[in-house]
Amino acid sequence: MTDDALRQLGWNDQRRDEFAPLAAAGLVPGRVSLEHNQFYRVLTGAGERLAEATGRMKHAAGGRDELPVVGDWVGLRLDTSSDRAQIREILTRRTRFSRKVAGRVTVEQVLAANIDTVFVVFAIAPTLKARGIERYLAACRRSGARAVVVLNKTDLADDVEARVRDAQAVAEDAPVLAISAQSGLGIDRMEAYLGEGQTVVLLGPSGVGKSSIVNRLVGEERLPTGEVRPWDSRGRHTSVHRELVVRAAGGVIIDTPGIRELQLWESDSLDDAFADIAQLGDACRFRDCKHDREPGCAVKAAVDGGLLAVARYQNFLKLQHEEEVMNKKKDERLQKERDRR
């Protein structure tokens, strides 16, 4: 890759200025395209390199979130005798999509960094999972990137317009795109978010067709895909790693494995994702109303009066409870760290 090609990856004047001290120290810039067991493939102006974080970086990292992830801009020390390199520094992450790592451990996992647009991909058929879309959008609100809901598999649904309306009802201000990766219908609407230097990430459950969408956007069978199961219209899980793909037509796409467990990490993300409930809450009797058991709650009144969908209200309470539990676990973890020090 040439230096000009770095700009296709999102390199710009601000990044160049930020990197200047590292360049003076003999490092070269690159962007992480694949991570597996703390080994990385990094795209540079001189081509792709296999890299590993330095022992100093691993030792100093307070958690997995402080190690390189796909989408990171990094400073590399090249090995002139081979195609390997050492990752010495991670540049500032302008945006990041995080979740609590799966399992009982309270640790942040950054799924992708320096992204401009998050495509929240769900299958429109056989059923639309509106509650799942709400959860993903709540996680997107604190990423710093714009969110776009993508409903795939319109070729398998009869009532597309009605399902799009259902999705828009929970998406708030996020655009909703109905597409078919199988036929190519609506793919051009996704391409509008992919220009030179733009980075998008596809996130969603397994089997919704993310890899097929990437192949459509790239224009070739770049990623493996699985056959659709006839009884539930779901594809077989194929992606096993997060991977950054460069489009010849411009832009960068990050494909991700299906997420089985998306637990919120960032605090205070619900007011934006549930703006309608936040607005109703302004009329509650108590300013710190949780909209659950408190008297004089305007949100509960809206539910009773049919102005707010029961399912949306119940999902809000569920996510609110998860957020409170998460904050408590974070506080406990911080206290343990203080005691250890």
N, C-alpha and C positions, 0 to 999 in steps of 0.2 A: 504494500500500500504506500502511496505517496503522502506527502504532508497535506496536499489538497484533500486527500481521501479522509483525513482526520476530521475535516469540517463536515463531511457526510455523516460522521459518527456523532456530531454534536459539538465538536471543538469550535471555540469562538475566541474573540479577543479577550473577553473576561477570563476565560480559562487560561489563555496564554499568559496574561499578566499574573494570575495566581501561581502559575507554574514556574515563573521566571527564576525564583531562588533555587528551585530544584534543578532546573536546567543548568544553572551556574555550578551546581554540585555534580554535574555529569550524568544526571538522570534523564530518561526520555519518557514522554507521555504515552499512555496507552489506555484502552478501555476494556474492562473485563467482559468477555463474551461467553464464558462457561466456567462453572465451578463444580468440582467434584472432590470430596474428601480433602479440602484445603489445598488442592492443586487447581491451577487456573489456566485458561487460555485467554490471552490478552492480544487485542488488535493494536498494532502500532504503525507508524509511518514506514517502518521497514518490514512489515509483514506480521504474521501471527507468531506469538511466542508462547511457549509453555513456561509457566511461572509458579513460584511458591513464595508465600509471605515469609519475611525474615523471622528468625527466632525472637529478635527483639520485639517485633510487632505482635507476635503471638503471646509473648510473655506480658507485654504491657496492656493487652486487650482486656477490658473489664468484662466482656461478654462477646457472644458471637456477632452482635451488631457492630462491633468495632473492627471486625475483619472484613476483607474485601468481599463484595457481592457482585452479581451480574449487573452491569450498568455503571459500576464505579469507574471514575477516572483515577488512574494511579501513576505513581512515579516509579520507573523501572531502572534497575541496574542490569545492563545486558552482559551476557557472557559471550565474549568475542570468539570463543572456541567452539560454541554450540548454539543451538536455537533456544536455549533456556534463558531465564531471567529471574531476578529477585524483585519482589514488590517491596519497596522501601517506604512509600507514603501513599495515603489515600487523600485525594482532593476533597474539598467540601462537598457534601451531598446537597444539591439544591432541592431535591425532592426525594421521598422514600416511601415505599409502601411496606408497612410492618404488620405483623400479627404476633400474638403470644405463641411461642413454639408449642407444637402439639405435645400433649401429655401433662403431667402434674407440675413440671418445673416452670417457675415464673421468670421467663427469659424472653427478651425481644428477638424476633427473627425478621430481618429485613429481606423481603422477597425480591425487590428490584430497586435500583437507585437511579436518580437523574432522569426521571421520566416526565414527559410533557402531558401524556394522555393515558388514562387507565380505561381500557375496554373491559367492562364487566360483562362477560359472555354467559348467557343462559340459553337453554333450548326452549323454543316456543311450543314444542310438542314433545310428548303427548299432553303434558300439563305445564302451565307456567308457574314457577315457584317465586311468587311475589315476595314472600317473607325472606327468602334467600337473597333476593336483589337488595332489599332493605339493609340486610346485614353487610353486604359488600360495600354498599354506598356509604354506610356509617364509617367503615374502615377507610374508605377513600377520602373522606372529608379532611382528614388531617395529613394526607400524603403530600399536599402541596401541588398535586397535579389535577387537571380537569378530569371528570368522570363522564363516560359515555356508556350507556347500556346498549348491548348488542344482543338481539334475539335471533338466534340461528335456527335453521331447519324450518323455514316458512313453507318449504315444499311439502312438508308432512302435516301441515295444519290447514283446516278449512276456514276458521274464524280468525284470521290474522289480525284484522283491524280491531276486533274486540279485545284480543290479548295485548295488543300494543297499548290500547287505552288503559288496561289494567296495570301494565308496567309503568306507564306514564304517571299513573295516580300515586305510585310509591317513589318514583324517580325524582319528584319535585322539579328542580330546574335542570337536571341532567338530560341531555338529548337521548332519545330512544330510537335505535336503528333496527329495522326488521330486514334480515338478510337470509340468503341461502348459500352456504359454501358449496353445496352440491351443484347448483345451477349457475352460481355467480350473481344472482339477483341481489342488488343493494350493496355489493362490494365497493362500488365506486364511491358511495357515501362514506365508507371507512377511509378510503384513500385520501379524502379531503383533509384528514388529520396527519397525513404523512408527506411532509416536504423535506427538503434537504436540512439536515441538522435536527429533525424532529424524532423523538423517541416515544414509542407506544408500548404498553405491556398488555397482554391478554391474560385476564384472571377469571377463574370460574371453576365450577365443579368438574369432575371427570366426565368424559363422554359427551360434552356439549359441542365438540367440533373445533376446538381452538387451533389445533395443528392444521386442520383442513383450511381454516381461514387464513392462517399464515401462508400456506402454499398458494392460495389464491392471490394474496397481496404481493407475494414475491414473484409469482408468475411461473413457478416450477414446483415439482414435487420435492421440496427441500427437506421436509420433515415427514417421518413415517406416520401413517394414519391407520386406524383399525376399522373393520367392518361394523356397520350399524346393526345392533341386535333388533330383530323384528318385533319382539314383544314389548319393548319400551322405547324404541327409537333412539337408544343411546349408543354412542360409539364405544369401542373398547379403549381402555386407557393405554396410550402409547408414549407420551412424553414422560421421561424419567428425570430430566434435569432442566433447570432454567437455562435458556440459551438465547443469545443475542444474534439476530439475523440482519444482515445489511441488504437493503433493497437496491437493485441497480437503478430503479426509477426514482430513488431518493427516500431517505428516512430509514429508521432503525426499528425493528420489531423484537420484543422480548417474549418468547413463548415460555409458558410455565406448565408444570404438571397440574393435574386437577387437585384442588384443595379439599380435603375431606373434613378438616376442622379449622374453621376461621373464627378465632377468638379475638376480640378487640384488644388492642394494646394501648392506643392513645386515649387519654382522658378527654372529656368534654367534647366528644365527637357527635353526640346525639342531637344537640340543638340544631345543627345544620342539616343533618339527615332527616330530622323530623321537625322541620320548620313550622309546619301547621300546628303541631302540638305545642311547640315553644310559644307560638303566637297566642294560642288559646290560654296557655299558662299565665299570661300577663294579667288575666282577669281572675285568677285564683285568690282566695281570701288571704292565704299565707304566701309570702315571697319565696320561701324554701319548700313549697309544696312538691311532693314526690308524685302526685297524681295517682295515688294508690288508695290510702285509707283516710286521708285528711278530709275534714268537712269543708264545704264551700269550694270544692275543686271544680273549676270551669271545664277542665278536660273530661272528667267523669260525666259532667252534665251534658257535654257534647256527644259523648258516647250514648248516654241514655236517650238523648233527643234525636239520634240517628244522623248527627252531623259529622261524626267520626267513626270510621269502620272499626268494629270490635276487633277484628284480626290485627289491624294495624296498631291499635291501642295495646293489645296483649303482647305483640312483638316488641313494642317500645318498652313496656315494663320488663320484659325478659332481658333485653339488651341493657337497660338501665341497671338491673340487678347484677348482670355480668360485669359491667363497668365498675360498680361499687366494690364487688369482690376483688376485681383486678387491682384497684387502687389500694385496697387493704393489704393484698399480698405484696404489692410493690413497697409499701411502707414497712412491712415486716422484713422484707429482704434488705432494705436500706438500713434498718436498725441492726440487723445481723452483721452487715458489712461494717457498720460503725463499731460494734462490739468486737469484731474480729481485729480491726485496726488498733 
